[in-house]
């Protein structure tokens, strides 16, 4: 009985750890109006870092919030 309970708890812990790693760092951005009057709707972004390869818009990645595949070449992004 103890082994089964321990195995279940360990499985849940591993599942939660995998979920946290798969999501990566991201944050929500509130909607805002640009200087030219264009409204930018609220959205999610990956946290800033030194690479463009993990951005949702980069080829090979999928935005977990919209399900859209990335289309931009990470080596050619600003």
C-alpha positions in Angstrom: 0.0 0.0 0.0 2.8 2.4 0.9 4.6 1.6 -2.3 1.5 2.4 -4.4 0.9 5.7 -2.6 4.6 6.7 -3.0 4.5 5.7 -6.7 1.4 7.9 -7.3 2.9 10.9 -5.5 6.2 10.5 -7.4 4.3 10.3 -10.7 2.3 13.4 -9.9 5.5 15.3 -9.0 7.2 14.2 -12.3 4.1 15.2 -14.3 4.0 18.7 -12.7 7.8 19.2 -13.2 7.4 18.3 -16.9 4.6 20.7 -17.3 6.6 23.6 -15.8 9.5 22.9 -18.1 7.4 22.5 -21.2 5.7 25.8 -20.8 8.9 27.8 -20.3 8.9 31.3 -19.1 6.1 33.6 -20.4 4.1 36.5 -19.3 0.9 38.3 -20.2 1.0 41.7 -21.9 -1.9 44.2 -21.4 -3.4 45.8 -24.5 -2.1 49.2 -25.4 -2.3 51.9 -28.1 0.8 52.8 -30.1 1.8 56.4 -30.9 0.3 56.0 -34.4 -3.1 55.1 -32.9 -2.8 51.3 -33.6 -4.3 49.2 -30.9 -2.3 46.1 -29.8 -4.6 43.5 -28.2 -3.5 41.7 -25.0 -1.3 38.8 -25.6 1.4 36.4 -24.2 5.1 36.7 -24.8 8.1 34.5 -23.8 10.2 36.0 -21.2 13.2 38.1 -22.5 16.5 36.3 -22.9 19.5 36.2 -25.2 17.9 34.0 -27.9 15.1 34.3 -30.5 14.9 30.5 -30.9 12.4 30.0 -28.1 9.9 32.8 -29.2 6.4 31.6 -30.1 6.8 33.1 -33.5 10.0 31.2 -34.4 9.9 28.3 -36.8 9.8 25.0 -34.9 7.8 26.4 -32.0 4.0 26.3 -31.3 2.2 29.1 -29.3 0.6 27.1 -26.4 -2.1 29.8 -26.1 -3.2 29.9 -29.8 -1.9 26.7 -31.2 -0.3 28.6 -34.1 3.1 27.3 -35.4 5.9 29.8 -35.6 6.8 31.1 -39.1 9.8 33.4 -38.5 13.4 32.4 -39.0 15.1 32.9 -35.6 18.4 33.8 -37.3 16.8 36.7 -39.1 14.7 38.2 -36.3 15.7 41.6 -34.9 
